[in-house]
Amino acid sequence: MSLSPADIAVLARDYTAAWCSRSGESVASFFTADASSIVNGAEPTIGRGKIAEDMGAFFVEFPDLVLYMDDLRCGGNQAIYLWTLEGTHSETGNRVRIPGWQNWLVSDEPLIVRADGGFDAEEYARQVAQGL
């Protein structure tokens, strides 16, 4: 069965809200139990529990994180989710604002089966070190 664009839009809206809740468990709840998440071509994070753990560490880095959904493109059970992250880095105190994307494969539930995405890592590191 193929998902409707409205189904994907609800998933994306609620996923964005989960990021803004700053809860690793909330973000991970949008993934299947055996989902994979790949960022900037790194080794995949496999499984809802590991995704929750990684997100929890990320929210420690950015305790005031806000994620914005910039755009969403979808067809069937695939979507491209475009986002912008804003927050203050906990160690440097510098503000960060970085855009990125995720390419999703979504199950019929709908939950994310695979998220493969990225952002400009060099610009991210620069902002963490120097601010906006």
N, C-alpha and C positions, 0 to 999 in steps of 0.2 A: 504494500500500500504506500502511496506517495503522500507526503504531507502537503498541506496547503500553505501558501505564503503567509496566511494569517496565523497558522500554527507556529511557524518559524518565528514570526514577529513577536508572538507572546513569549516564546522561549527566550528570545534575545532581550526583550524588555525585562523579564524576570531575572535573567542571568546578570544583566547590568546592575539591577537592584541588589543582587547577592554580592557582587563585588563591592558595592557601596556600603554594604553591611559590615565589611571588613572581617568576615568570618570564612575561614578556609573550608569549614564543613558546609556552609551555605553554597559556596561556589562549587565544591565537589558534588553536591547533590544534583547538579545539572548534567553529570556524566554517568554513563553506565558503569556498573561495578568493575568491568575490565577495560575501561576506556584508556586511550593514550592521548597524551598532550605533548606536543613538540614545540619548542620555542627556539627560533633562530637556528634551526637545523641541529640542535643539540640532541643528546640521547633522549629518547622518549621517557616521560613519566608515565608509568603504567598503574592503573587501578585507582579507584575512588579514594581509598585511604591515603595513598602516596600523594595524590593531587591535593587532598585536604591539608596534608602535612606541609607540602611545598608552599601552598597559598598562605597558610598560617605564618610561615617564616617571612614571606613577602610582606604581609600586613604588619609585622613587627618593624620592618624596614620603613614602611610608610603608614604610620598610625592614623593619618588624616586623609588617606587615599580616597579619591573620587574617580570613578570611571564614567565616561560619556560614550554612548553609542552614537557614532558619527553617521553610519550608514549600514544598510543591510541589503545584500543581494542574495536571492535564493531561487531555487528551482528543485522540485522534488524533495529529496532528503539531503540536499547539499545547500550550504549557505556560506557566504563570505561576510564576516562580522568585522566592521571597521570601528575602531575605538580610539579614544584619547584618555590617557591616564594623567592625573594631576595629584601632587602630594608633596609633602615635606619629608626629605630623607632624615631618618632618626639620628644618624651619626653625624652628618655634615650640617644639618639644619638648612640645607639648600632646597629651594623649590624646584620641582621637576614637572615638566609638561611634555609628554611624548606620545605621538600617534603610533598605532600599529594595527594589525589585522589578525584574524583567525579564519582559517578555512575549515569549516565543519562538515563532518558526516554525521547525520542525525538519525537515530532509530525512530520507529513509529510511535514510541511512547509519549512524547518525544524527549529523548535524552541525547547528549553528545557522545558519540562513539569514538570519534577522533577529532582532535583540534590540532591543526598544524599552522603555526603563525609566526609572527615576528615583529620586530621593531628595529630602529637604527641603534644598535648597541653602542657605537662610538658616541653618538649624540647623547644617549642616556648617561654614559659614563662621564661625559663632559659636564652635563647638568648636575649630576650628583656631586661632582667635585667643585663646580664653579657657580651653579645656579643658573637660572634662566638668562 
